[in-house]
Amino acid sequence: MARSCACSIRKHPIMNTSQQIQNAIHTLSNAFAPLACHILAPRKGSFSFTVVDHTGVAQHTQRLYPGQYSADSLPKVIERTRQALLR
């Protein structure tokens, strides 16, 4: 599970919320591979992600709101999630 985070979110002044969410989803999916990262309930600028193991059991779930999936904040979310997965 100790995998480096190659966060691909770019800081761009005119990136809209939809683009930020798409970048965050891509980054989250890559960060937790080989585990699956399911995206649920995207609405009103927020979404939930669930990390699922190879047997289909949810290991962690979290809702992200605007500001939590920005280029500055997402690496912290990923690190906290990794720590939770190790418990």
Backbone torsions as a table, in degrees:
resi	resn	phi	psi	omega
1	MET	NA	-15.8	-179.6
2	ALA	-77.6	92.4	-177.8
3	ARG	-127.6	137.0	-178.4
4	SER	-71.9	148.8	-178.5
5	CYS	-92.7	112.2	175.1
6	ALA	-98.4	73.3	-175.3
7	CYS	-65.4	126.1	-173.9
8	SER	-103.1	9.3	-179.3
9	ILE	-75.2	126.6	-179.9
10	ARG	-97.1	143.9	174.1
11	LYS	-81.8	117.0	-178.4
12	HIS	-140.4	124.5	-172.7
13	PRO	-62.5	-25.8	-177.3
14	ILE	-111.1	19.9	178.0
15	MET	-71.1	124.5	-178.6
16	ASN	-83.9	171.8	-176.3
17	THR	-58.9	-42.8	-179.8
18	SER	-60.4	-42.5	178.3
19	GLN	-65.6	-41.3	178.4
20	GLN	-62.0	-42.9	179.7
21	ILE	-64.1	-44.5	179.1
22	GLN	-60.8	-42.4	177.7
23	ASN	-64.7	-41.1	179.3
24	ALA	-64.0	-42.6	178.9
25	ILE	-60.7	-45.1	178.5
26	HIS	-61.3	-45.7	-179.0
27	THR	-64.3	-44.3	179.0
28	LEU	-62.4	-43.7	180.0
29	SER	-59.8	-41.6	179.1
30	ASN	-72.1	-35.6	-175.1
31	ALA	-65.9	-31.2	-174.8
32	PHE	-107.4	6.2	176.1
33	ALA	-60.6	140.1	13.9
34	PRO	-86.4	-0.3	174.8
35	LEU	-68.8	152.1	178.2
36	ALA	-83.7	144.8	177.1
37	CYS	-121.8	107.3	-178.6
38	HIS	-94.3	135.3	178.0
39	ILE	-102.8	129.5	-175.7
40	LEU	-129.4	150.2	169.3
41	ALA	49.3	52.9	174.6
42	PRO	-72.8	122.1	176.8
43	ARG	-166.6	153.0	176.9
44	LYS	48.2	40.2	175.9
45	GLY	77.8	10.8	177.8
46	SER	-133.0	166.6	177.4
47	PHE	-158.8	161.9	176.1
48	SER	-109.0	147.1	171.4
49	PHE	-128.3	145.3	179.0
50	THR	-129.0	128.0	176.3
51	VAL	-93.3	125.2	-173.7
52	VAL	-120.3	134.6	179.4
53	ASP	-79.4	-179.7	-175.1
54	HIS	-66.2	-16.1	177.9
55	THR	-93.6	-2.3	178.9
56	GLY	92.3	9.3	-179.5
57	VAL	-90.6	129.1	178.0
58	ALA	-67.1	128.5	-179.7
59	GLN	-103.5	-26.2	-179.5
60	HIS	-161.1	141.5	174.0
61	THR	-139.4	146.1	-177.8
62	GLN	-157.6	145.1	174.7
63	ARG	-100.2	134.2	178.2
64	LEU	-111.8	133.3	-179.9
65	TYR	-110.4	163.7	178.1
66	PRO	-49.4	136.8	-176.9
67	GLY	98.4	-28.6	178.5
68	GLN	-86.8	-19.1	180.0
69	TYR	-112.2	21.7	176.2
70	SER	-77.0	168.2	-179.2
71	ALA	-59.1	-31.9	-179.2
72	ASP	-80.7	-34.3	-172.3
73	SER	-93.2	-30.9	-174.2
74	LEU	-60.1	-40.7	177.1
75	PRO	-58.4	-34.5	178.1
76	LYS	-68.6	-40.1	177.2
77	VAL	-61.5	-44.5	-179.8
78	ILE	-62.0	-44.8	-179.2
79	GLU	-64.3	-43.8	178.0
80	ARG	-63.0	-38.3	178.6
81	THR	-66.2	-42.6	177.6
82	ARG	-60.1	-42.4	178.0
83	GLN	-61.9	-41.7	179.2
84	ALA	-64.7	-35.9	-180.0
85	LEU	-69.0	-25.2	-179.6
86	LEU	-78.0	-17.0	-177.9
87	ARG	-74.1	NA	NA
